[in-house]
Amino acid sequence: MGRHLLVSLSPCLVQEASMQLEDLRQIHDGYDHIYLSPHLDDAALSCGGAIARHANAGARVLVVTLCTAAPPPDGPFSDFANEVHHEWGLAPAEVIGARLREDDLALARLDADTYRAGMLDAIYRRPDAYNSRDALFGTPAPDDALLYSTRQLIAALHNRAPRATFYAPLGVGNHVDHQIVYTAACAGAGAVMAFYEDFPYMLWDGAFEQRMRAIAQPFVASTIDIDTTLTRKIGAISAYASQLSSLFAEPAALAQIVSNYAENLRPESGTYGERVWLHDIQ
């Protein structure tokens, strides 16, 4: 049996205009939901409907994106990183600026505040280790500093917003950054933690089942009705123009792809849904 994770949807304060927070000290106990997004697009891709729904209900939502630092202009860049830049249509010096602008637009469409942690993406953080697609979607390097940094960040966030529900990626698809954030989130620093389905990796044949076998922990599913916010989710995803060709085989079919997946979940109370997973503590 699944559960509906509609907790903390009832705060009566009206959502203010979304803000970009520059300092951890700006984060406070007024936040009801904190989404941990490995990259500049993951929260909108996987949870955009729920984020917009929370905001519609007057809840305060914060998206914390980890990998937002610009790489050194001269690298070093692996051949794989250069291939990725070509795929995005961006020069190395343009990548972060362009993606931050996309993220600003997306989160404004979802009415979410944002804090950017300023860590490096895997291909910049460890060009020696993550130098191919297989490596990027393989086993994280055992000495990857992102794990410690993320654990410290979650502890600091929970200390400043102790009543918030936190959301982290399951790691479906095995992107190393997603896996590391999942591992850090499992410690949780005492936070209430839900794990979201990594989209669009959930569309990969067998990826979800493979990941759940690898995690080997009991979970309970909770489906969130996003009937009224699906359109806003699609609008937010479309803001990440540089990423669409690498995320979707048919970018022009973005709305249909997102809608089909959301409809497939079919929550009991609606037509479209998103799903998160909670550790079963029974």
N, C-alpha and C positions, 0 to 999 in steps of 0.2 A: 504494500500500500504506500502511495506517495503522500507527501504532506504539502500544504500550501505555505510557502514562506512569504507571507504577507505581513510579517511583523514590522512594527515601527512605521506603518504607513499612515498613521493618524495624527502626527503633530499638527497643531492648528496654526502654526506660524506660516505666513505666506512666503513662498520661495522668492528670495531676492534675485536680482540679476546675477548670473554666474560670474565667479571671480577666479583669477589666477593668483594662487598663493605663492609667495616668494620665499617664505621662511616657515619652518616647522612650528614656530611659536604662534603663527596665525591659526593653527589648527586647534579646535576647541571642542568642548563637550556638546556643542550644539549639533554636531554631525550625527545623523542616524544611520547612514550607510557609507562605507568606505570600500571602494573597488580598487584592487591592486591589478594594475595593467602592466605586463612586462614591456610592451611597446606602445608607440603612438598609434593605436587603432584597436587594440585587443578588447578594451572595455566596451566600445561601441559595437564592435562586431559580435561579441558574445552576449552582452547584457544591455544593449541600447534600449530595448523595450522596457525592461524593468527599471532602469535608471530614469527614464522619462516618466514612468508610472509613479515611482516614488516622488519625483519632483511635482507632478500633478497633484499629489495628495498633500503637498506642503512639507514633505520631509526634506532635510538637508542632505545632499549627496556630494561626496568628494571622490574624484578619480585621482588616484596616485599612480603616476606612470614612472616606472623605474629607469628604463634605458632611454635617456633623453640628452645625453652629453654629446657634443660635437667631437668627432675624432680629430687628431692633429691634421692640419691641412695637407701635410706631406706624407701622411701614413705612419708606419708602413701598412700597405694594403695587400692582402693576398690576391691572387688572380681571381679567386672566387668572389671576394668583396668587389672587385672591379666589374665582374659580371653582373653582380646585383645592382651596382650603380647604373650600369648600362640598361638593365631591365627597368629600373625606375625612371630612366631618362633624366638623371640628375648627376652633376659633377660632385665629387666628394665634399667640396666646400659648400655646396648648396643643399646637401641632404637634410641636415637637421633643421635649418631655417625653413625650408619648404614644408617639412613634415610638421613642424610646430604650428605653422599657419593653418595647415589642414586640421590639426587637432583642435585649435582654437575654434574653428568653424563648427566642427563636429560636436564638441561639448557645449557650445552655445545653443545648438539645436536640441540638445538633451537637457538643458538647464542644470548642468552639473558644474560645481567648482572643480578646480584642478590644482594639484601640486606635482611638480616634476622633480624627481629625486636626483637627476643629473649623473646617472651611472652610464657606462658605455654598453652599447649593443655587443652581442657576442662576437660578431665579425671584426669589431674594432678592439674589444677588450682582450681577446686572445686570438690574434690572427694566426698564431702558430698552431693552435689546437683546432679552431673552427674554420678550416680552410677549404671546405667542400660542402656540398649539400648533405651528403651522408653524415659528415661530422656534425653539422649544425642540427641535424635531426637524429643524433645518436646519443651517446653517453656523455654527460657533462664531465669536463676535466675535474679530477679530484681536488685540485687546488684552486678552483675557480673562486675568485674573491667575491663574486656576486652573492653567494650563499650567505656569508657572514654579514655583508652589508645589508642584505634584505632582512635577515633576522633582527639586526639592530634597528632597522627602520620600522618594522612591524611593532617591536617593543615600544619605540618612541611614539608611534601613532596611537597605540592602545593606551599608553599612559596619558595622552592628551585627550583622547576621545573614548573613554572606557565603556560607554554604553552602546557604542556603534556596533552594528553587524558588519563584519568584514567579508569580502568576497575575493577569492583567489582562483587562478586557473587550475583545472585538473591536470593539465599537461598532455591532453590528447594530441596526437601527432608527433609528440616527442621533441619539439623544439627545445633546445637545451635551456634557454632562458625561462620558458614556461615550466619545465621540470624543476629548475632551481627555485623558482618562486613558490611552486607547490610544496617542495620540501621545507622551505623556510616557513611557510604558512602553517604547516602541520604542527610545528612547535607552538605557534599562535600567540605566545606571550599572554595567555589568558583570554584572548579575544574570542567572541562568538564567530566561528569561521564557516562559511559556505563555499563550495567549490563549483565554479561555473564550467560549462562545456565549451571548449575552445573551438570557435567557429572561425573559418570554414573547415578546419581540420576534421571536424566531426563528419564531414561529407566523404572523407577518405574511407574507402572500403576496409572494414575491419579495424580501423584505428581506435575507435572507442573501446571495443572489446579487448584489444591488445593492451591498451593502457590500464583498463580496470584489472586485468590479470596481473599486470606488473605491479600495481599498487597493492593488490591483495589485502584490502581492508573492507569491512562491511560498511555500506553506505545506505542512506535512505534518500530517495529522490523527492524533490519538491518542484512543482511546476507553477509558473507564474503566468497569469493571463495577461497578454499584451495586445488584446484586440484594439484598444483605443490608442496605442502608441507604436504600432508596427510601422506606420508611415514615417513617424519621426525617426525610428531606428534606421530605416532605409535611407532617409535623408542624411543622417549622421554618417553612415558608412560611405555614402557617395562623396562626402567631403574629402576622403582620403584618395584623391585622384591619382597620386603617384603610385599607389599600392594596388590599384584594382586589377591591373593586368597580371600581377604575380599572385593575387589572391584568388581570382576567378578565371576559369578557362574562357568564359564568355562574359566579360564585364558589362556588355550591353544588357545582359539578362540578370543583372544584379537583383533587381526588385523581385523577379520571379523566383530566383534561387533562394533568397532570404525568406520570402513568403512561403514557399513550398516546405522548407525545413521547419519553420514556425508552425505551420499547419499540421505537419506530421506529428508534432508533439501533442496536439489537441488536448489541452487541459480540460478538466471536467466542466469548468464554468465558462469556457469560451472556445473560439476557433483557432486562435494563434497563441503560442506560448514560448517561453524560455524555461530551461530547466537547470536547477542547481542541485548539488549533492551535499548531504551532511553526514558526518561520521555517525554511524549507529552505535550509541553508547550503551545499548541494552546488553 
